[in-house]
Amino acid sequence: MSATLFRRLLILSLLAGTSLFAAEEKAHATSPPAPLAAKPAAPAEVLELPKIQVTAQRIKSIDKDIKRLDKMIAREKAKVKSSELDKTLNNASLSHAAAILGGNSADHLSAVAATRVALLENERDVLEAMKRPTTLDELAMMEKEIEQLRETRRNLDDAAKQR
């Protein structure tokens, strides 16, 4: 019994000692600040960034557009190299003579297809970047760039709009 009594007294004295240390630290914490720090610094203004919600639905729609563009790129890449039949039917001298009918040479059609592939690849890169925009302004700028790329691609064949 004396051993248990001794243990209890030891535990009580330890607890009392730790509480004294805590009271001593608290007294030091509430002491006045040193005279060197005359004025506390004013809190800086909080910078609030615009909120962009990245939802699975938006990313899925972008992925769907990218898949559609990949199909169009594959289709246009096949048109870049003109076939023998296309070279025969759209011969440069024949299409120049029939220019009044709006014919284009095989070389011209191949160049238009190559330009269209480049525009589609640029559009695909912009869509990839749209998955993770940093600001709303950047997102709006990317959407505007996509519209310009699409308009340029639509106007490739129309010679009247190019002049």
C-alpha positions in Angstrom: 0.0 0.0 0.0 2.8 2.4 0.7 4.1 1.8 -2.9 0.8 2.9 -4.4 0.7 5.9 -2.1 4.2 6.8 -3.1 3.3 6.5 -6.8 0.3 8.7 -6.4 2.3 11.4 -4.6 5.0 11.2 -7.3 2.3 11.7 -10.0 0.7 14.6 -8.2 4.1 16.3 -7.7 4.9 15.9 -11.4 1.5 17.3 -12.4 1.9 20.3 -10.1 5.4 20.9 -11.5 4.2 20.9 -15.1 1.4 23.3 -14.3 3.9 25.7 -12.7 6.0 25.6 -15.8 2.9 26.4 -17.9 1.9 29.3 -15.6 5.5 30.6 -15.9 5.4 30.5 -19.7 2.0 32.2 -19.8 3.4 35.0 -17.6 6.3 35.5 -20.0 3.9 35.5 -23.0 1.8 38.3 -21.6 4.7 40.6 -20.8 4.8 43.9 -22.8 6.6 43.8 -26.2 10.2 45.1 -26.5 10.6 48.8 -27.1 12.3 48.1 -30.5 9.0 47.1 -32.2 7.2 50.4 -32.0 4.3 49.8 -34.5 3.0 46.5 -35.7 2.9 46.0 -39.5 -0.4 46.6 -41.2 -1.9 43.5 -42.6 -1.5 43.2 -46.3 -4.6 43.1 -48.5 -5.8 39.7 -49.3 -5.6 38.9 -53.0 -8.6 37.0 -54.2 -8.3 35.1 -57.5 -11.2 34.5 -59.8 -12.8 31.1 -59.4 -12.8 28.7 -62.3 -14.8 25.5 -61.9 -13.2 22.6 -63.5 -16.1 20.1 -63.9 -15.9 16.7 -65.4 -18.7 17.7 -67.9 -16.7 20.6 -69.3 -13.6 18.4 -69.7 -15.6 15.7 -71.3 -17.0 18.1 -73.9 -13.5 19.3 -74.6 -12.3 15.7 -75.0 -15.3 15.1 -77.4 -14.2 18.1 -79.5 -10.6 16.9 -79.5 -11.7 13.4 -80.7 -13.8 15.0 -83.5 -10.8 17.1 -84.5 -8.5 14.1 -84.6 -10.9 12.5 -87.1 -10.9 15.6 -89.2 -7.1 15.8 -89.1 -6.8 12.2 -90.3 -9.2 12.9 -93.1 -7.4 16.0 -94.2 -4.0 14.4 -94.0 -5.2 11.9 -96.6 -6.0 14.8 -98.9 -2.6 16.4 -98.6 -1.0 14.0 -101.0 -3.1 14.1 -104.2 -3.7 10.9 -106.1 -3.0 10.2 -109.8 -6.6 10.6 -110.7 -6.7 13.9 -108.9 -3.6 15.1 -110.7 -5.1 14.0 -114.0 -8.5 15.6 -113.5 -7.1 18.8 -111.8 -4.1 19.3 -114.1 -2.6 22.8 -113.7 -3.0 23.7 -117.3 -6.5 22.3 -117.5 -7.7 24.1 -114.3 -6.1 27.3 -115.5 -8.1 27.1 -118.7 -11.3 26.3 -116.9 -10.8 28.9 -114.2 -14.1 30.5 -115.1 -15.8 27.4 -113.7 -13.9 27.7 -110.4 -11.6 24.8 -110.8 -8.4 24.5 -108.8 -5.3 22.6 -109.6 -4.2 19.5 -107.6 -1.3 21.4 -106.2 -3.5 24.1 -104.9 -5.9 21.6 -103.4 -3.0 19.9 -101.7 -1.7 23.2 -100.3 -5.2 24.0 -99.0 -5.4 20.6 -97.3 -2.0 21.1 -95.7 -3.1 24.5 -94.4 -6.3 23.1 -93.1 -4.3 20.3 -91.2 -2.1 23.0 -89.6 -5.2 25.0 -88.5 -6.8 21.9 -87.1 -3.7 21.0 -85.2 -3.5 24.5 -83.8 -7.2 24.3 -82.7 -6.5 20.9 -81.0 -3.6 22.5 -79.1 -5.8 25.4 -77.9 -8.5 22.9 -76.8 -5.9 21.0 -74.8 -4.8 24.2 -73.1 -8.5 25.0 -72.3 -8.6 22.0 -70.0 -6.5 23.9 -67.5 -6.8 27.7 -67.9 -5.4 29.9 -65.1 -7.8 32.9 -65.4 -11.2 33.7 -66.8 -9.6 36.2 -69.2 -7.3 33.5 -70.5 -10.2 31.1 -71.1 -12.1 33.8 -73.0 -9.0 34.6 -75.1 -8.7 30.9 -75.9 -12.3 30.6 -77.0 -11.9 33.7 -79.2 -8.8 32.1 -80.8 -10.7 28.9 -81.5 -13.4 30.9 -83.3 -10.8 32.7 -85.4 -9.2 29.4 -86.4 -12.5 27.9 -87.4 -13.4 31.0 -89.4 -10.1 30.9 -91.2 -10.6 27.2 -92.0 -14.0 27.8 -93.4 -12.8 30.6 -95.6 -9.9 28.7 -97.1 -11.8 27.5 -100.2 -13.7 30.7 -100.9 -11.3 32.7 -103.1 -13.6 35.8 -103.0 -13.3 36.1 -99.2 -9.5 35.9 -99.4 -9.1 39.0 -101.7 
